[in-house]
Amino acid sequence: MADSLNCDLKSLSPLQLFERVTEQGEKVRALKAGKAPKDEIDAAVRMLLSLKLSYKTTTGQDYRAGLPPKDLVVINNGTTKEEDEDLVDPWNVQTSNAKGVDYDKLIVRFGSSKIDTDLINRIERATGQKPHHFLRRGIFFSHRDMDQILDAYENKKSFYLYTGRGPSSQAMHVGHLIPFMFTKWLQEVFDVPLVIQLTDDEKYLWKDMTVEKAYEYAKENAKDIIACGFDVNKTFIFSDLDYLGASPGFYKNIVKVQKHVTFNQVKGIFGFTDSDCIGKISFPAIQAAPSFSSSFPQIFNGKENIQCLIPCAIDQDPYFRMTRDVAPRIGQPKPALLHSVFFPALQGAQTKMSASDPNSSIFLTDTPKQIKTKINKHAFSGGRDTIEEHRKYGGNCDVDVSFMYLTFFLEDDDRLEQLKQAYTSGELLTGELKKVLIETMQPLIAAHQERRKQVTDEVVKQFMTPRKLAFEF
C-alpha cells in the first residue's frame, strides 16, 4: 500500500503535491474538530507527514500553507549564488550568463521535448519544403506533441495555428516579428487556418493605460502583423476586447477553463499575490480559450475536435501547460506547441528586449539612420579590447549580439558560417560584423514599412471580422 502511494506521489507535479498536502491538512483539522477516533486521526496525520516529505523531496523546500511552489523557471547554472540563476516567466527573463538562458535546462525544467534532427527531417518530408532557418538553427528548439500534429497531417486530418501578441505599445520591435515570421511559414507549408489573439485586455490589466488605448494599440499592432504577409482568406485576427462580446463559443470555453483551475494553481503557476486584481487571476483562461476550435464556430463549423498548434516564445509556456492540463477535463484536445528562444536585447542576451526601452531594440518604425546608430552604439560586442588582441584571439560569436541577430535574419546558411569563421578567427572585426548586420536590417525594416503603408483600416477590419475562412470543416 505504501509503495503504491509513493509511486502515485512521484507522478504528481509540485503544484498537485501542494494541493494534496493542503487537502490532507484540512482533513486532519476536520477530524480533530469532529473528535474522530484516535487511530483515524493518527492515520490521517501519518498521511499528511508522508505528503509533506514527498513535497520537500520534489521541490527542495518545506511546505508552507498558502505559498504554492512557483512554476517559474529558476535554473541554477552550477553555482549556489542567486545572482547566477536564470529566471523565466511570462513577464520576466533574466540570466547572468552572457550567452543567454540555458535552453537545455529549460527543456528539462518545463518537461518539453527538444526539436531534434529527426523531427526536423520529418517536417521536411511531410511538407516537401526545406525547413525554415529558425528550425535549422535551433531558434525554435522545443516542442510539445509536434509528432501528433504530423501524425494527423500525414493522415489527412487538419489542424490549425494559434499565436498572439500583447499590444503594449504602438510600435513593435524586430523581436516581435519572430513568431509571426515562423507562423507564416507554417501556415504556407501546411496550408491551415490561423487565429491571432491580440490580448489588449491583458495589457489594460497589467499596464497603466486606458481600455481605449489598449484597443488602439491592438489595431496598430494588427497592421504590423498583417504586413508580415498573411493571407486574409486564411487568417483571423481578433482583439479580446472585441471578440469576447461577439462569440458565445469563446466565452463558454473561458468559463469552462475558469471552473477547472483553482486560485492556488494560478498563484503557483503565475506568481499572483492576494493584492493582484481579479482580472489578472482570470486572464489565463482567456489566453487558453483560442486553443480550442469551438471558440471559432464560424471557422470550424462548430467542430470541437480540431487540434491546435501554437508557435510562441518559451516564456508563454506556463499558460499552455495549464491549458493542456485542463483540456481533457473539458473534453478538448490538448494544444501542441513549438517554442522559440528569446530575442536578445541589443545590450546582450541576459534579458529579452523591452518595448518600453527604445535603445534595447530595433523598432519597426526606425529609420535607416536610427538602425545604424543603435547597432553601432548599443549592440553588445564579442570582440576583444584592441584590434591586435582581436586579430590574435578572435571574437566570441556566442555572446556577440550582432551575430545573434544575423542568426535570426540572415537566411543564407553559407554566408552566416563564413561570418562566424571570420569573426572567430579574428579576420573580421566587430565594426565590420556590425556593418553586415546594418546592411541586413535596413532593407528588411524598409520593406516591412512599405508593406505596412498598404495596410488600411479597411484591410484591418477584413482580417478582424469573424467569418468563414477558405477551408471546409
N, C-alpha and C positions, 0 to 999 in steps of 0.2 A: 504493500500500500504506500509506504514512504517513498520507495523507488519510483512508483508510478507518479506520485505527487511531484517529486523532484524533476522528473522527466517533463511533466506538464509545465512546471515553472520555467524550465530552461527555454521553452518555446515562446515565452511571453516577452514582449518588448518592455523596456524600463517603465514606460508610461502605463502599460497594462499591469505590471507588477505593483506600481504605485497605487493604482485603483484597487487591486486585490488587498493590499495592506490596509488601505483606508476602510474598505468594506468590512474586513475582518475586525479591525479596531472598533467599528461601530457595533458589530455583532457581540464582541466581548462586553462592551459597555451596557448593551441591552440585556444580556444575560445576567450581569451583576445587578442591574437596576431591578430586573424582574425576580431577583433572588432564586435563580435557577440552581439545580443540584450542583454540588462542588465538583464532581467528576466531569460534568458537562462544561462548566466554566474552565476547569483545568485543561481540557482537550482543546477548547477554543483558544486559550492563551498560548498553548504549545504551537498551534497552527499559526497564530499571529507572530510568534518569535521566529518560526521557520520561514515565514514570508518575509519578515524584516531582514533575516540573514541572506535570503536569496536576493533581495533588493540591493543590499550592500555589496554582495559579490558581483552582481551585474553592473551596478552603476559606480561602485567605488566610493559611495557616500552613504551616510546614515539616513534612514527615513525620517523626514520631518513633516509633520501634519500641515497640510495647506501649501506645501512647497514641492510641487511635482518636479521631476528631473527636466532640465532644459533640453529640448530637442533641437538645440543649436549644434553647430559643428565646432567643437573646440578640440583641436588636434595638437598633441604635443610632439614637436619635432626633435625628439631625442634629448630634451633638456627638461629641467624642472622649473625654469623661470616662467612666470606668467606672461612676461612680455615677449617670449619666444613662441607663443601659441598662435595658431590660426583660428580666426573667428569668422563663421559664415552663418548668416541667417537672411531672411528675405529683405532686410533693410541695411545690413552691415556686412562688409567684407574687409577683414584686416589680417595681415600677416607680417612678421618681422623679416621674412625671407625675401631678398631682392628678386629671386626667381619667380615669386608669386606663391599662391596656395599649392600645397602638395595634393594633387588631384587623385593620386593612387590611394592615399589615406582617406580622402573624402569618399571615394567609392566604397571602401570598407566600412566607414562610419555610417554612411547613408544606406548601405545594403543594396546598392545598384550593381549593374554589370558593366564591365569595360567593353567599349566598342573595339573589337579586335579585328585582325585581318580577315578572318573567316566571315564575320558579319559584313564587313565592307565588300568583300567579294560576292557575297550572297545578294547584297543590294544591287551590285553591278549586274549580276545575272538576271535578277528579277526585272530590272528596269531597261536593260540593254544600253545603259548610259554609263559613261565614265563617272566614277564617284566624285562628288563635289570636293573641292580642295579643302573645305572645312572638315570633311571626313578623312581625307588622305593625310592631313597634317595634325589630326588629333584635336582640332578646335571643338568639334562635337566628339566627346570622349567617353560618354557613359550613357546607359540606356536602361529602361525597364520594359520588358516584353516586346522589343522590336521584332524578335523572332516570331511572335504570334501574329504581328501585323503582316509579316512576309508570308507566313503560312496562309493567312486569309487571302492575301493578294494573289498568291500563286494558285489558289483555288477559286479565283474569280469572285471573291467576296470583297465588297467595298469597305473602305474606312473613310474617316475624314480628319482634317487637320484643325488644330485649335492653338492659337498663340495669342499674345496680348501685349498691351502697353499701358503703363500707368502715366497718364499725361500730367506731369508735374511742372512743365514749363512750355512756353510757346515753341521754342526751338529744340529739336532733338540733336543729339551728337552722334558721331560715327559708330560708337559702341552700340547704340540703339538699333542700328541697321542689321547687326549680325543675325539675330533670329529671323528677321524678315527676308534677308538675302537667302538664307538657307531654306526657309519655309517656301519661298517662291520656287526654288529648285525642286523641292519635294513635291509641290503641287504639280509642277510641269511634268516630272518624270513618272509620277504615279497617276496623274490625271484624276484628282479627287477634289471634293469641296473643301473650302477653308472658311472658318469663322475666326474673326479677330476681335477680341474683347478690349474695349477702352475703359479702364477702371477709374473713371472720373469720380465715382462715389468714394473709392478708396482714398484718392488724393485729397478730397474735401475733408474726410475724416482725420487724415494724418497731418495735413499741412494747414498753414494759416492762409486759407483762401475761401472765397465765397463759392457757393454751388454754381453760380453763373460763370465764374472764372474757370472753374474746373471743366465745365461743359465746353466753354470756348477753347480751352487748351486741347480737349479731346478732338474737336473738329479740325483744329490746326494740325495736330499730330496725324490725323487721318490723311491729310494732304501729303505729308511726307511718306506715309506708308504706301499710299496709292502710287506715288512717284517711283516706288521700287519696281513697278511694272505689273502689278496684279491684274488679273482678268476679271472685269466686273460681272461677267456671266457665271463665274465660279467662286466668287468671294463675297462674303457678307461681313461688313464691319459694323460693330454696334457699340453704342455708349450705354453703360449700365443705367445711367440716369434716364435715358430714353427708353431702352428696350424692356426694362423690368416692368414698366407700366403697360406695355403693349403685348406681353406674352405670358398668358396663364401657365403654359408649359414650363417656362423658365422659372417662374416664381414657385410652382409646385415642387420642382426639384430642389430649389433653395431650402424650402421648408422641410423637405424630407431629410436633407443633409443636416440641417439645424437640429432636427429631432434626435439624430443618431450620434451627435458629438457633444460631449459634456463640457461644462465650463472648465473643469480640471484639465481635460485634454487640450483645449485650445490654449490654456495658460502654459501647459507643458510644452506644446509644440512651438508657440509663437512668443512666449515670454510675457504675455499680457499680465498686468497687475490689477489690483482692485480699483485703482484710480483711473484706468483706461475707460473711455466711453464705451457704451454697449454696442455702438456702431462698429467699432474695431473688432469686438468679440464675435459679432455675427458676420463680419465681412468674408472670412474664409469660405463660407458656404456659397457666397456669390461667385467667387473665383472657381469654385468646384463645379458649379452647375453647367457651364458650357462643355464639360467633359461628357455630357450625356446627350445623345441625339434627340431625345424627346424635348429638350429645351428649344429646338428649332423645327417645329412641326411643318413649317412652310417649306423647309429644305428636304426633310427626310420623310415627308408624307406620314408623319405620326409614328414611324418605326422607332422602337426603343432599343434595338439590339445592334446598332451600328457602332463599331469600336472607334475610339478616338486616339489620335497620335499627337502628342504635344511637344514641339520643339521649344526649349526655353533654356535660360541660364540656370545653372545648378542651384543657385540661391532660392529659386522658386519651388524647389522640390518638396519642402515641408508642406506646402498647400496640397500637393498631389499625392503625397504619402497619406495624408488624411483622407483625400478623395478615394484613393484605392482601398483604404480600409473600410470606408462606408459603402462603396459601390455594391458589393454582393448583398449587403443587408437591405438595400432598397431595390434589388432586382435589376441592377445595371452592370454592364461590362466594365471592368477596370480600364482606365485610360493607360495607354503606353506612353513612354517619354523618351526623348532624346535630349541630353544635357550638354550645354556648351560651357567652356571655360569662361572666365571673366575677361572683359576687355580692359586692359590696364590703363590707369591714368597716365598722362604724359610724364608725371614726376616719378613713375615707377610702378611696379606690379604689386606693391604692398596693399593697395586699395583699388576698388573699381572707380570708374570715372563718375563725377557728380555733375548733374545738370545745373547745380547752383554755383559751381566754381568755373568761370569762363576759361581759366587757364589750365584746368585739369584735362581739357578735352578739345578736340576739333569739332566744331558745330556745323550742322548742315547749312547754316546761314553765313559761315565765314567766307571772306573774300580770299582770293589767291595770296594777297599780301599778308593777311592775318594768319593763314595756314603756314606760310613760310616763317613768319616771326615766331609763332607758337612752337613749331618744331625746332627751330634753331635755338630758341631761348629756353624752352621748358622740357624738351624730350630728354629723359634720363639716358646718360651715355654709359656704355660698357667698355669705353676706351680707356687708355692709360693717361696718366697725368701729363706726359710730354710726348711729342712726336717720336723722339728717339726711343722711349720706352715702348710706345705703341708698335713701332716698326720691329722692335726686338721680340716683344712678348705677345703681341696681337690683342684683339678686343674680345670681349665676352658677350656672345650673342644671347646667352641665357638671361641676362639682365638688361640688355640694351633695348630701350623702348622703340626706337626706330626700326630695329629688326623685327621686334614683336609685331608692330603694326604691319610691316610688309608681309608677315606670315598670314595675316588676315586679308590683305587687299592686293597683293601681287600674285596673280593667278599662275604665272609661268614658273613651274617647279624647277626647271633647269637654271633659270635666272636667279631664283632665290638661293639655290645651292651654291652657285658661283659667288654670290654676295657673301654668303656665310663663310665659305672657304677664304675669300679675300680678306674679310674683316678679322677672322680668327688668326690668320697668318700675319696680320699687320700690314698687308699690302694696301688695304682700303682703310682710310682714316674715318673718324667719326663724322666730320663735316661732310665727307663725300657720301657716306651712308645716309645722312640726313637729307642730302640733296636728292638722292634716289627716292626717298620717301615723299619729299615735297613734290617731285615730278610725277609721283604715282597718285597722290591725294588731290592735287589741284584739279586735274581734269575729271577725276571721279566726282568730286563735290560740284564742280561746274555743270557736269552733265545732269546730276541729280537736280540742281537748281533749275535747269532748263525744263526738265520734265515736270517739276512741281508747278512751274508757271502755267502749265497747261491744265492743271487740276483746279477747275472752277468749283464754286459752291454747289452748282448743279450736279457735277460729277460726284462730289462727296455725298450728296443726297441719294444718288443712284446706288452707291455702294452701301449706304446706311439704311436703305428702305427694306424692311422684312419682305422677302419674296422667294419664289421658287428659283433655284439655280439650274444650270444646264446639265442636270443629272436626273436619272429616273430611279426612284426607290419604291 
